[in-house]
Structure formats: structure tokens, C-alpha cells
Amino acid sequence: MKNNKLSDLSSEQLASKKKTMTGAIIGLSIVLFIACSILFYLAVTDKNITLIPIAICCLLTLLPSFIGMSQINAEIRSRKSKYTK
């Protein structure tokens, strides 16, 4: 098993992967925001408070995407600092 597959990618591939991840995070965030809004609306109108924690926990599905994005950003920063020294 590879320890860090991001180190094997070129700078152009990292930039491409960052751009793709950013688009995916934005798209998924929009869809999840709409879904959570609908769940909150249903919770308020139907007085069904069990939907509120579900709506809040749905946002946790974005956490792995943000972790992956931070790893890509860290790899890009480490390469920039390595070449500027």
C-alpha cells in the first residue's frame, strides 16, 4: 500500500485534482444545502423534530472531501516551499 500517492503526482496533476475537488465540493455543498433546507422546512411544518439532527449530520458527509482538499493544498505548498529555497 502506498503511503502518500499525492507525492507521486506532478504539479499539473495536483492542480487538476484540486480544481476537480473544488468543483465537486461546491456542487455537493449546494445539493446538501438544498436537502438540509427541505429537511428543516419539513421539521418545522410537521413539528417532527427528529429531522433536525438528520439535517445537521448530513453536512458531515462533506468532511472527507475537505480533508482530501487540505491534503492536496498541503502537498502543493510543500512543493512550492521546496522549490523556493
Secondary structure as UniProt FT lines:
FT   HELIX           5..8
FT   HELIX           11..45
FT   TURN            46..47
FT   TURN            49..50
FT   HELIX           51..58
FT   HELIX           59..62
FT   HELIX           63..84
//
